[in-house]
Amino acid sequence: VPVVAVVGRPNVGKSMLVNRIIGRREAVVQDLPGVTRDRVSYDAEWNGRQFVIVDTGGWAPDAKGMAAQIAEQAELAIAAADVVLFVVDAHVGTQDIDEAVVQVLRRSKKPVVLAANKVDDQRQEADAAAMWNLGLGEPHPVSAMHGRGTGDLLDALLDALPDAPAFAEQEIGGPRRVAIIGRPNVGKSSLLNRVAKANRVVVDNVAGTTVDPVDELVQVGPITYRFIDTAGLRRRVKEASGHEYYASLRTQGAIERAEVCVVVLDASETISDQDLRILTMVEEAGKALVIAYNKWDLTDEERRHYLNREIEQDIRAFAWAPSVNISALTGRNVDRLSVAIEQALDGWETRISTGKLNAFLGRLAAAHPHPVRSGKQPRILFGTQAQNCPPTFALFTSGQFDPQYVRFVERRLREDFGFVGSPVHVEVRARE
Ligand code: GDP
């Protein structure tokens, strides 16, 4: 789902405009300096197109000066966004802070839609026209308060959204799309640097591919990988309020675009809930998964002992993912990463023929039939692999199946066919 970030200095009416767009009149939060809001993102829809709208109103004042802070907030939001809705106050006109944000916008090269707010009636439209001087294209006059012009603004916003979900960029036979993800400070940037240094970074466009400026192409042996959304890893966005929120938005975006995710964990530290959340995000998105235990150079025997226990307990649900113990610092095992990536992609792409699948299901049902429920024996009539990437199976059954039995089938499928590094989905279509 595309992300629209709403950016602008305080008191221009961002929150009111957001409320307008999501169709809510209540809960207008006053745009007062120092008011930090918990919730900043909302699901929105216009003309049947869905998007997420992020309100960047909240910030915590500190010694840094307001312009710098707002520019920083804006930078985080802009990095995570597909389109930026830049709101200015047509009444007051542009101010230094607006200029600071404009510079961030220019550098980001993201599409910008300019809203000149507080144009409550026709007579004030001249004020909006003055906003052409920002050099961001046509100012759209709106009144968040009265709703005037918001329809046209939303039309302009939709026009600026990326045409199709990022999936459209999937090129058959093109470079594999890899996302390096993980919580802050686990060593993602260091790992990317290591991989780039040890291999050839492809700067020219590979025939038939267009490289998104946030991605990097790296040739490892005979294989070219496209590392997704490396801009954030290369140019580390400074800590700021809301940093984590934007980081997770970016992570989500990177997962969606990737075919395979390398989740980096810090082997020298206890595995955290945040680590598990990121692993779960990958599984739920149905992407291939590799786990990299980084900072191996910092682990001693005792730590490795505890790590093994954590892996057995907390990471057990991801035991299907190939893992590598690496050190981005020393370079240890970093060359094995591509082996694990290839393995995971193989598992992800696996296709099982219908004949083989049904022979397997027949054996399974004979040895371990579904428990009898209210006097009836639920049966698998027929199974087929509906999809790969990730392998997805449809079981046509007589009678409803227990979720527990479905998970059992999933486990057995893995045992027989592998699917290393890939989530496996089993869907039951019951015929009563
Ligand atoms: P990111 O936030 O995940 O991109 O993490 P960074 O790559 O910025 O690394 C965070 C810190 O951990 C930096 O100080 C790195 O030098 C350090 N670091 C990264 N990888 C390793 C490693 O394998 N071993 C050690 N000892 N330190 C590492």
Boltz pocket constraint, residues with backbone or C-beta under 6 A from the ligand:
constraints:
  - pocket:
      binder: B
      contacts: [[A, 182], [A, 183], [A, 184], [A, 185], [A, 186], [A, 187], [A, 188], [A, 189], [A, 190], [A, 191], [A, 233], [A, 294], [A, 295], [A, 296], [A, 297], [A, 298], [A, 326], [A, 327], [A, 328], [A, 329], [A, 330]]
      max_distance: 6.0
